[in-house]
Amino acid sequence: MSETKTTSKVSGLLSEPLAPEIIAGINAPLLARSFAASLPGFAAINRAHLVMLAECGLVPAALAGRLLGHVAELEAEGPGAFALDPEREDAWFNYEAELARRAGAEAGFLHMARSRNDLKATLDRLRQRELGERLLAQVLDLREVLLERAGEEAATVMPGYTHLQHAQPVTFGWYLLGIEAALGRDAGRIADALARMDDCPLGAGALAGTRFGIDRARTAELLGFAAPQPHALDAIASRDGLIELGNAAAQLSLTLGRMAQDFYLWSTHEFAMLRFPDRVAITSSIMPQKKNLAVLEHLKSRPAALSGALATAFAASRAVPFGHSQEVGAEAGRWLWEALEELAGMLPAARVVAGAAMPCRARMAELSGANFATATALADALVTDCALPFREAHHIAGRFVRLSLEGAAPGAALDAAAREITGRSLGLAPARLAEVLDPAGVLEAPGCGPSLAETARLRNGAAAALAAERRAAETRALRREAAAERLEACCRALIGGAMAEAPA
């Protein structure tokens, strides 16, 4: 009597199962964290693939209909329908095992003209696309809040800073428009990444396509992609879409972090330029007077999380042969998926913060004229009113500041500074000098960025751009919805046909 040999659960070639250490240390953790997230994608990909196989005459329509019925059952039942077994290597083999338990040998037809390589690459594309669109939608919402607040605060004069020192008077509304402009580029990077991940890897097989006469354009269409990914090897070897989305998200997190840092400083007792409602604050466990804006600390930390995840993705992908491998397919995105999901979860909080930040207008006005923040306006006036070269006017204004710090009155300081630099008095009227030194003058200064007119122009342009980006996002969403409806209709027809042919 021959000895019974335990073999692999997934291969006719492998004569023994995986080592327990590999199962426990690698397969089980990967399966646990990937299976539930894979199920929606498996359902969509399997539907599109079966519809295409039936339309191309590669499987009978009734068989496709029966398998589609089981796919629908598994999707409805969710992760609880599966008894996960890490000896089966990964999420797909576990899915296929349960399908085979229900459908019998017919389940094997589902994997016709397909590999796990193109299946997983398509799964990643679907997940990237959904995540990218979610990130983009939230950035658009945040920009809308910033544009609304910019209109409300267009006349709120505040100090502008360079090197974290008083620089020139600006307005809070104009500052918010600057953040919106940076977020506009961040949104553009995400949209660009979405455009480059709009082709479908399905049908690429393991790396060289398939000899079956499949219609890759049809599966791409049914999954809401613009086209199939042209080169089969590139389709399974590359995960640059995830890394590109990660780079765009990292830049987005930098913009958010810099806004959060400003808000963090400006809300301190020392600056006292912003205040926040209690709904965005936490307290101290020991100091009862504390109102801590921990939300800003979390927003500031996002670039660290994303840069770390990107470093892992780059390192895992470095010098890997150009083909499918676990480094590229699994390890590269190990932390990046999580970092992207966390950023998507935080963006609504950033929107709340932007909407809740209330300027302390009197304090902002006080600081906007402090520490000679209007010295540049004085130099400009000396050029326009006194016909001086700017460099000479710059020296006079600088000397004016020094003499003022030493106690001279404004008029006397300017007269003395002009005599020292040019040898003559400039004759600038006291009323004109007072006007130039008033930080509120920024609101009416012609051509000046923070002026009311320029702020309105920038805000109108940004609003028009935002509306166009929303329309583009809606167009993409409608295309995917239409594809999903077509796929659903094809599936219903095939399932209905299979039920009609079933024996009574």
C-alpha positions as a printed NumPy array, in Angstrom:
array([[  0.   ,   0.   ,   0.   ],
       [  1.508,   3.319,  -1.1  ],
       [  2.128,   6.069,   1.421],
       [ -0.223,   9.047,   1.232],
       [  1.763,  12.228,   0.515],
       [  0.559,  15.652,   1.59 ],
       [  0.85 ,  18.063,  -1.339],
       [  0.288,  21.722,  -2.083],
       [ -3.294,  22.924,  -1.995],
       [ -2.825,  25.125,  -5.05 ],
       [ -0.381,  23.328,  -7.345],
       [  0.043,  20.028,  -9.135],
       [  3.755,  20.686,  -9.36 ],
       [  4.621,  21.357,  -5.743],
       [  4.941,  18.093,  -3.823],
       [  4.733,  19.465,  -0.314],
       [  2.936,  22.275,   1.478],
       [  4.514,  25.527,   2.495],
       [  6.68 ,  25.519,   5.604],
       [  4.716,  26.505,   8.715],
       [  7.175,  29.323,   9.379],
       [  6.47 ,  30.873,   5.97 ],
       [  2.741,  30.499,   6.476],
       [  2.829,  32.114,   9.922],
       [  5.38 ,  34.812,   9.2  ],
       [  4.438,  35.913,   5.682],
       [  1.291,  34.416,   4.16 ],
       [ -1.067,  34.687,   7.126],
       [ -0.405,  38.371,   7.904],
       [ -0.593,  39.347,   4.211],
       [ -3.833,  37.426,   3.72 ],
       [ -5.388,  38.922,   6.853],
       [ -4.723,  42.497,   5.813],
       [ -5.495,  42.14 ,   2.107],
       [ -8.49 ,  39.843,   1.786],
       [-11.412,  42.05 ,   2.829],
       [-10.052,  45.012,   0.842],
       [ -9.742,  42.785,  -2.245],
       [-13.316,  41.461,  -2.322],
       [-15.08 ,  44.414,  -4.023],
       [-12.396,  44.502,  -6.694],
       [-12.546,  40.74 ,  -7.208],
       [-16.297,  40.975,  -7.778],
       [-16.023,  43.752, -10.372],
       [-13.078,  42.154, -12.206],
       [-14.669,  38.7  , -12.255],
       [-17.902,  40.087, -13.64 ],
       [-16.202,  42.008, -16.408],
       [-13.975,  39.055, -17.3  ],
       [-16.87 ,  36.564, -17.437],
       [-19.021,  38.873, -19.55 ],
       [-16.142,  39.326, -21.981],
       [-15.41 ,  35.572, -22.132],
       [-19.064,  34.855, -22.924],
       [-19.286,  37.63 , -25.543],
       [-16.12 ,  36.328, -27.24 ],
       [-17.512,  32.764, -27.284],
       [-14.725,  31.475, -25.064],
       [-17.162,  30.059, -22.489],
       [-20.845,  29.187, -22.906],
       [-23.2  ,  31.953, -21.869],
       [-25.033,  29.634, -19.462],
       [-21.784,  28.71 , -17.709],
       [-20.849,  32.384, -17.411],
       [-24.309,  33.099, -16.002],
       [-23.985,  30.374, -13.363],
       [-20.575,  31.633, -12.274],
       [-21.849,  35.209, -12.177],
       [-24.592,  34.074,  -9.827],
       [-21.999,  32.662,  -7.438],
       [-19.89 ,  35.834,  -7.724],
       [-22.96 ,  37.847,  -6.726],
       [-23.604,  35.561,  -3.756],
       [-20.04 ,  35.877,  -2.501],
       [-20.128,  39.645,  -2.82 ],
       [-23.399,  39.857,  -0.893],
       [-22.158,  37.571,   1.874],
       [-18.852,  39.415,   2.262],
       [-15.69 ,  38.268,   4.047],
       [-17.665,  36.027,   6.401],
       [-18.387,  33.656,   3.522],
       [-14.752,  32.587,   3.391],
       [-12.739,  30.289,   5.641],
       [ -9.316,  31.811,   5.042],
       [ -6.456,  29.361,   4.704],
       [ -2.936,  30.828,   4.435],
       [ -1.736,  27.529,   2.94 ],
       [ -3.56 ,  28.717,  -0.182],
       [ -0.986,  31.486,  -0.51 ],
       [ -3.054,  34.611,  -1.074],
       [ -6.432,  36.307,  -1.327],
       [ -7.185,  35.114,  -4.849],
       [ -6.609,  31.404,  -4.246],
       [ -8.789,  31.633,  -1.142],
       [-11.529,  33.31 ,  -3.166],
       [-11.231,  30.694,  -5.906],
       [-11.403,  27.837,  -3.377],
       [-14.752,  29.033,  -2.023],
       [-16.059,  29.587,  -5.548],
       [-15.031,  26.024,  -6.446],
       [-16.754,  24.685,  -3.339],
       [-19.993,  26.221,  -4.588],
       [-19.662,  25.9  ,  -8.351],
       [-17.571,  22.759,  -8.669],
       [-15.097,  22.293, -11.488],
       [-16.799,  25.025, -13.525],
       [-15.119,  27.585, -11.264],
       [-11.86 ,  26.879, -13.061],
       [-13.159,  28.546, -16.229],
       [-13.147,  31.923, -14.474],
       [ -9.367,  32.067, -14.548],
       [ -9.199,  31.346, -18.259],
       [ -6.988,  33.873, -20.141],
       [ -5.939,  35.487, -16.875],
       [ -3.137,  35.392, -14.313],
       [ -2.969,  36.51 , -10.726],
       [ -0.472,  39.056, -12.028],
       [ -2.888,  41.015, -14.209],
       [ -5.708,  40.353, -11.744],
       [ -3.76 ,  41.945,  -8.888],
       [ -2.479,  44.805, -11.05 ],
       [ -6.078,  45.585, -12.027],
       [ -7.163,  45.292,  -8.419],
       [ -4.531,  47.879,  -7.479],
       [ -5.639,  50.167, -10.308],
       [ -9.246,  50.05 ,  -9.143],
       [ -8.223,  50.797,  -5.565],
       [ -5.853,  53.604,  -6.626],
       [ -8.538,  55.156,  -8.792],
       [-11.129,  55.143,  -6.023],
       [ -8.669,  56.531,  -3.501],
       [ -7.381,  59.182,  -5.901],
       [-10.882,  60.371,  -6.719],
       [-11.735,  60.486,  -3.013],
       [ -8.638,  62.53 ,  -2.224],
       [ -9.343,  64.862,  -5.115],
       [-12.986,  65.403,  -4.126],
       [-11.948,  66.295,  -0.586],
       [ -9.29 ,  68.726,  -1.795],
       [-11.9  ,  70.421,  -3.974],
       [-14.201,  70.717,  -0.958],
       [-11.394,  72.222,   1.129],
       [-10.595,  74.739,  -1.595],
       [-14.241,  75.78 ,  -1.721],
       [-14.172,  76.538,   2.016],
       [-10.964,  78.536,   1.613],
       [-12.446,  80.58 ,  -1.243],
       [-15.53 ,  81.354,   0.824],
       [-13.419,  82.384,   3.813],
       [-11.123,  84.456,   1.574],
       [-14.112,  86.507,   0.478],
       [-15.203,  87.035,   4.065],
       [-11.729,  88.104,   5.2  ],
       [-10.616,  90.127,   2.178],
       [-10.385,  93.309,   4.278],
       [ -8.88 ,  91.72 ,   7.402],
       [ -5.404,  93.298,   7.508],
       [ -2.693,  91.207,   9.136],
       [  1.109,  91.02 ,   9.127],
       [  2.788,  88.957,   6.454],
       [  5.952,  87.096,   7.443],
       [  9.19 ,  86.087,   5.783],
       [ 11.777,  84.195,   7.838],
       [  9.02 ,  84.343,  10.488],
       [  9.72 ,  88.072,  10.878],
       [  7.354,  90.932,  10.107],
       [  7.581,  91.618,   6.389],
       [  4.646,  93.535,   4.85 ],
       [  0.96 ,  93.993,   5.611],
       [ -1.332,  91.545,   3.849],
       [ -4.856,  90.328,   4.561],
       [ -6.117,  87.081,   6.018],
       [ -8.272,  86.588,   2.941],
       [ -5.26 ,  86.983,   0.675],
       [ -3.289,  84.495,   2.78 ],
       [ -6.115,  81.943,   2.444],
       [ -6.124,  82.477,  -1.323],
       [ -2.437,  81.574,  -1.315],
       [ -3.179,  78.28 ,   0.425],
       [ -5.983,  77.641,  -2.079],
       [ -3.632,  78.308,  -4.988],
       [ -1.134,  75.757,  -3.658],
       [ -3.932,  73.246,  -3.121],
       [ -5.012,  73.87 ,  -6.706],
       [ -1.651,  72.568,  -7.909],
       [ -1.907,  69.648,  -5.488],
       [ -5.31 ,  68.807,  -6.947],
       [ -3.833,  69.05 , -10.44 ],
       [ -1.146,  66.529,  -9.55 ],
       [ -3.772,  64.079,  -8.288],
       [ -5.846,  64.603, -11.444],
       [ -2.751,  64.011, -13.587],
       [ -2.049,  60.781, -11.704],
       [ -5.648,  59.682, -12.259],
       [ -5.3  ,  60.317, -15.991],
       [ -2.222,  58.103, -16.151],
       [ -3.903,  55.245, -14.287],
       [ -6.91 ,  55.228, -16.604],
       [ -5.836,  52.173, -18.58 ],
       [ -6.605,  48.614, -17.569],
       [ -4.003,  45.864, -16.961],
       [ -6.56 ,  43.029, -17.198],
       [ -5.718,  40.616, -20.014],
       [ -1.981,  41.147, -19.739],
       [ -1.709,  37.678, -18.211],
       [  1.468,  36.783, -16.35 ],
       [  3.58 ,  39.115, -18.524],
       [  3.039,  38.189, -22.198],
       [ -0.694,  38.388, -22.747],
       [ -2.7  ,  35.317, -23.729],
       [ -3.298,  33.195, -26.823],
       [ -7.023,  33.191, -26.203],
       [ -8.97 ,  35.595, -28.4  ],
       [-10.072,  37.939, -25.635],
       [-11.316,  41.507, -26.015],
       [ -9.249,  43.625, -23.625],
       [-10.97 ,  46.822, -24.711],
       [-14.293,  45.353, -23.602],
       [-13.123,  44.499, -20.085],
       [-11.509,  47.926, -19.807],
       [-14.78 ,  49.55 , -20.843],
       [-16.873,  47.462, -18.438],
       [-14.563,  48.44 , -15.552],
       [-14.778,  52.14 , -16.417],
       [-11.263,  52.535, -17.83 ],
       [-10.485,  54.544, -20.933],
       [ -8.505,  51.741, -22.617],
       [ -6.473,  48.599, -21.954],
       [ -2.882,  49.085, -20.863],
       [ -0.982,  48.575, -24.133],
       [  2.128,  46.645, -23.076],
       [  1.492,  43.426, -21.173],
       [  4.867,  43.33 , -19.418],
       [  4.577,  46.947, -18.31 ],
       [  1.041,  46.254, -17.092],
       [  2.151,  43.659, -14.554],
       [  5.654,  44.954, -13.759],
       [  4.78 ,  48.53 , -12.798],
       [  3.07 ,  49.994,  -9.763],
       [  4.109,  53.551, -10.573],
       [  0.477,  54.672, -10.374],
       [  0.455,  54.099,  -6.622],
       [  3.82 ,  55.798,  -6.165],
       [  2.742,  58.748,  -8.306],
       [ -0.434,  59.116,  -6.286],
       [  1.678,  58.888,  -3.135],
       [  3.942,  61.674,  -4.361],
       [  0.961,  63.887,  -5.182],
       [ -0.562,  63.144,  -1.781],
       [  2.745,  63.869,  -0.045],
       [  2.886,  67.298,  -1.681],
       [ -0.732,  67.854,  -0.642],
       [  0.164,  66.932,   2.933],
       [  3.019,  69.462,   2.851],
       [  0.606,  72.238,   1.902],
       [ -1.808,  71.22 ,   4.64 ],
       [  1.024,  70.957,   7.147],
       [  2.302,  74.447,   6.391],
       [ -1.169,  75.939,   6.806],
       [ -1.536,  73.992,  10.058],
       [  1.834,  75.297,  11.263],
       [  0.782,  78.912,  10.649],
       [ -2.514,  78.364,  12.414],
       [ -0.639,  76.646,  15.25 ],
       [  1.592,  79.691,  15.813],
       [ -1.064,  82.312,  15.248],
       [ -3.386,  80.739,  17.829],
       [ -0.802,  80.908,  20.615],
       [ -1.13 ,  83.455,  23.416],
       [  1.96 ,  85.232,  22.096],
       [  0.581,  85.773,  18.58 ],
       [ -3.131,  85.801,  19.51 ],
       [ -4.162,  86.333,  15.873],
       [ -6.491,  83.336,  15.53 ],
       [ -8.961,  81.628,  17.773],
       [-10.729,  78.298,  17.346],
       [-13.989,  76.927,  18.742],
       [-13.889,  74.208,  21.338],
       [-15.092,  71.579,  18.87 ],
       [-11.604,  71.4  ,  17.331],
       [ -9.648,  71.353,  20.616],
       [ -8.635,  68.885,  23.297],
       [ -7.595,  69.601,  26.875],
       [ -4.867,  68.558,  29.309],
       [ -5.189,  65.744,  31.807],
       [ -3.447,  67.849,  34.476],
       [ -3.588,  71.534,  33.441],
       [ -7.222,  72.648,  33.502],
       [ -6.64 ,  75.869,  31.579],
       [ -5.272,  74.129,  28.483],
       [ -6.987,  74.236,  25.085],
       [ -4.74 ,  72.21 ,  22.794],
       [ -5.165,  72.206,  19.037],
       [ -3.996,  68.625,  18.588],
       [ -5.771,  68.447,  15.229],
       [ -3.144,  70.834,  13.855],
       [ -0.374,  68.629,  15.205],
       [ -1.847,  65.628,  13.398],
       [ -2.127,  67.58 ,  10.153],
       [  1.476,  68.75 ,  10.505],
       [  2.666,  65.16 ,  10.941],
       [  1.154,  63.8  ,   7.717],
       [  4.183,  64.585,   5.525],
       [  6.324,  62.427,   7.813],
       [  3.988,  59.443,   7.463],
       [  3.752,  59.789,   3.693],
       [  7.45 ,  60.39 ,   3.139],
       [  8.229,  57.286,   5.2  ],
       [  5.761,  55.201,   3.205],
       [  7.164,  56.556,  -0.06 ],
       [ 10.691,  55.751,   1.042],
       [  9.577,  52.156,   1.623],
       [  7.899,  52.034,  -1.784],
       [ 10.99 ,  53.337,  -3.549],
       [ 13.317,  51.03 ,  -1.638],
       [ 11.142,  47.976,  -2.291],
       [ 10.976,  48.785,  -6.02 ],
       [ 14.643,  49.605,  -6.43 ],
       [ 16.673,  47.324,  -8.736],
       [ 13.829,  44.792,  -8.999],
       [ 13.746,  42.879, -12.316],
       [ 11.14 ,  44.313, -14.676],
       [  8.43 ,  41.736, -14.163],
       [  6.005,  40.689, -11.492],
       [  7.45 ,  40.269,  -8.003],
       [  6.24 ,  40.49 ,  -4.456],
       [  8.521,  43.483,  -3.858],
       [  6.586,  45.53 ,  -6.394],
       [  3.183,  43.881,  -6.036],
       [  2.915,  43.676,  -2.259],
       [  5.817,  45.151,  -0.318],
       [  6.09 ,  48.488,  -2.158],
       [  2.6  ,  49.525,  -1.158],
       [  2.694,  47.95 ,   2.286],
       [  2.597,  51.276,   4.167],
       [  1.599,  53.59 ,   1.338],
       [ -1.977,  52.349,   1.115],
       [ -2.415,  52.971,   4.838],
       [ -0.818,  56.425,   4.682],
       [ -3.054,  57.438,   1.768],
       [ -6.174,  56.157,   3.512],
       [ -5.249,  58.084,   6.65 ],
       [ -4.726,  61.281,   4.671],
       [ -8.114,  60.815,   3.02 ],
       [ -9.613,  60.407,   6.485],
       [ -7.964,  63.607,   7.733],
       [ -8.933,  65.912,   4.865],
       [-12.47 ,  66.524,   6.198],
       [-10.849,  67.566,   9.502],
       [ -8.653,  70.044,   7.605],
       [-11.79 ,  71.461,   6.021],
       [-13.351,  71.927,   9.471],
       [-10.201,  73.687,  10.69 ],
       [-10.159,  76.04 ,   7.696],
       [-13.793,  76.911,   8.238],
       [-13.443,  77.35 ,  11.998],
       [-10.335,  79.587,  12.108],
       [-11.54 ,  82.974,  13.327],
       [ -9.223,  85.971,  13.001],
       [ -8.74 ,  88.269,  15.974],
       [ -9.027,  91.352,  13.779],
       [ -7.914,  93.96 ,  16.292],
       [ -4.785,  91.998,  17.138],
       [ -4.027,  91.394,  13.465],
       [ -4.421,  95.09 ,  12.724],
       [ -2.148,  95.986,  15.647],
       [  0.592,  93.617,  14.478],
       [  0.275,  94.551,  10.814],
       [  1.672,  98.013,  11.523],
       [  4.153,  96.945,  14.165],
       [  7.884,  96.451,  13.694],
       [  7.963,  98.709,  10.619],
       [  6.088,  96.28 ,   8.378],
       [  5.209,  99.21 ,   6.09 ],
       [  8.842, 100.117,   5.342],
       [  8.61 ,  98.614,   1.847],
       [  5.589, 100.789,   1.111],
       [  7.649, 103.797,   2.21 ],
       [ 10.481, 102.853,  -0.163],
       [  7.959, 102.431,  -2.996],
       [  6.471, 105.868,  -2.267],
       [  9.91 , 107.491,  -2.374],
       [ 10.338, 106.053,  -5.87 ],
       [  6.941, 107.178,  -7.154],
       [  6.633, 110.498,  -5.292],
       [ 10.266, 111.612,  -5.223],
       [ 11.657, 110.016,  -8.404],
       [ 14.408, 108.182,  -6.558],
       [ 16.055, 104.957,  -7.758],
       [ 14.667, 102.078,  -5.766],
       [ 18.018, 101.111,  -4.225],
       [ 18.486, 104.646,  -2.944],
       [ 14.907, 104.687,  -1.648],
       [ 15.564, 101.324,   0.045],
       [ 18.579, 102.785,   1.874],
       [ 16.598, 105.827,   2.998],
       [ 13.742, 103.652,   4.287],
       [ 16.208, 101.434,   6.147],
       [ 17.85 , 104.454,   7.736],
       [ 14.388, 105.795,   8.594],
       [ 13.703, 102.596,  10.524],
       [ 17.002, 102.853,  12.416],
       [ 16.447, 106.505,  13.391],
       [ 12.863, 105.721,  14.447],
       [ 14.118, 102.909,  16.677],
       [ 16.462, 105.456,  18.263],
       [ 13.497, 107.687,  19.129],
       [ 13.09 , 110.105,  16.221],
       [  9.577, 111.138,  15.187],
       [  8.476, 109.864,  11.717],
       [  8.86 , 113.161,   9.862],
       [ 12.176, 113.992,  11.452],
       [ 13.468, 110.466,  10.91 ],
       [ 12.635, 110.558,   7.203],
       [ 14.123, 114.017,   6.721],
       [ 17.34 , 113.037,   8.49 ],
       [ 17.585, 109.751,   6.588],
       [ 17.138, 111.5  ,   3.246],
       [ 19.805, 114.1  ,   4.058],
       [ 22.262, 111.38 ,   5.096],
       [ 21.742, 109.372,   1.906],
       [ 21.076, 112.048,  -0.746],
       [ 22.248, 115.259,   0.895],
       [ 18.819, 116.851,   0.614],
       [ 15.331, 116.806,   2.11 ],
       [ 12.665, 115.048,   0.042],
       [  9.709, 117.192,   1.073],
       [  7.266, 114.296,   1.519],
       [  4.135, 115.789,   3.125],
       [  3.291, 114.528,   6.636],
       [ -0.158, 113.41 ,   5.467],
       [  1.399, 111.382,   2.669],
       [  3.904, 109.836,   5.059],
       [  1.098, 108.84 ,   7.446],
       [ -0.85 , 107.343,   4.541],
       [  2.142, 105.28 ,   3.42 ],
       [  2.784, 104.007,   6.941],
       [ -0.854, 102.942,   7.457],
       [ -1.06 ,  99.15 ,   6.93 ],
       [ -4.698,  99.464,   5.831],
       [ -3.431, 101.195,   2.709],
       [ -2.689,  97.762,   1.312],
       [ -6.416,  97.344,   0.644],
       [ -6.5  , 100.078,  -1.99 ],
       [ -2.939,  99.979,  -3.325],
       [ -3.122,  99.629,  -7.127],
       [ -1.556,  96.412,  -8.409],
       [ -0.822,  95.216,  -4.891],
       [ -1.483,  91.518,  -4.284],
       [ -3.49 ,  91.888,  -1.052],
       [ -5.608,  94.772,  -2.382],
       [ -9.361,  94.293,  -2.503],
       [ -9.382,  94.491,  -6.29 ],
       [ -6.586,  91.966,  -6.786],
       [ -8.04 ,  89.654,  -4.149],
       [-11.389,  89.702,  -5.95 ],
       [ -9.71 ,  88.987,  -9.281],
       [ -7.735,  86.063,  -7.895],
       [-10.735,  84.689,  -6.072],
       [-12.931,  84.827,  -9.174],
       [-10.283,  83.047, -11.226],
       [ -9.825,  80.378,  -8.593],
       [-13.578,  79.827,  -8.349],
       [-13.816,  79.351, -12.125],
       [-10.924,  76.861, -12.081],
       [-12.502,  74.971,  -9.19 ],
       [-15.817,  74.722, -11.042],
       [-14.048,  73.331, -14.114],
       [-12.238,  70.737, -12.   ],
       [-15.511,  69.676, -10.398],
       [-17.064,  69.227, -13.837],
       [-14.118,  67.073, -14.941],
       [-14.443,  64.919, -11.816],
       [-18.184,  64.565, -12.392],
       [-17.562,  63.519, -16.004],
       [-15.196,  60.777, -14.856],
       [-17.676,  59.628, -12.215],
       [-20.521,  59.511, -14.752],
       [-18.382,  57.441, -17.109],
       [-17.674,  54.915, -14.365],
       [-21.316,  54.846, -13.291],
       [-22.399,  54.199, -16.862],
       [-19.825,  51.395, -17.158],
       [-21.07 ,  49.834, -13.914],
       [-24.649,  49.983, -15.198],
       [-23.652,  48.327, -18.487],
       [-21.777,  45.612, -16.615],
       [-24.716,  45.034, -14.297],
       [-27.105,  44.741, -17.238],
       [-24.842,  42.217, -18.982],
       [-24.566,  40.181, -15.79 ],
       [-28.332,  40.168, -15.249],
       [-28.886,  38.944, -18.792],
       [-26.363,  36.114, -18.461],
       [-27.646,  35.065, -15.024],
       [-31.214,  35.174, -16.308],
       [-30.278,  33.038, -19.297],
       [-28.564,  30.473, -17.091],
       [-31.581,  30.252, -14.812],
       [-33.872,  29.746, -17.821],
       [-31.741,  26.837, -19.035],
       [-31.518,  25.17 , -15.61 ],
       [-33.614,  22.017, -15.239],
       [-36.855,  22.532, -13.353]])
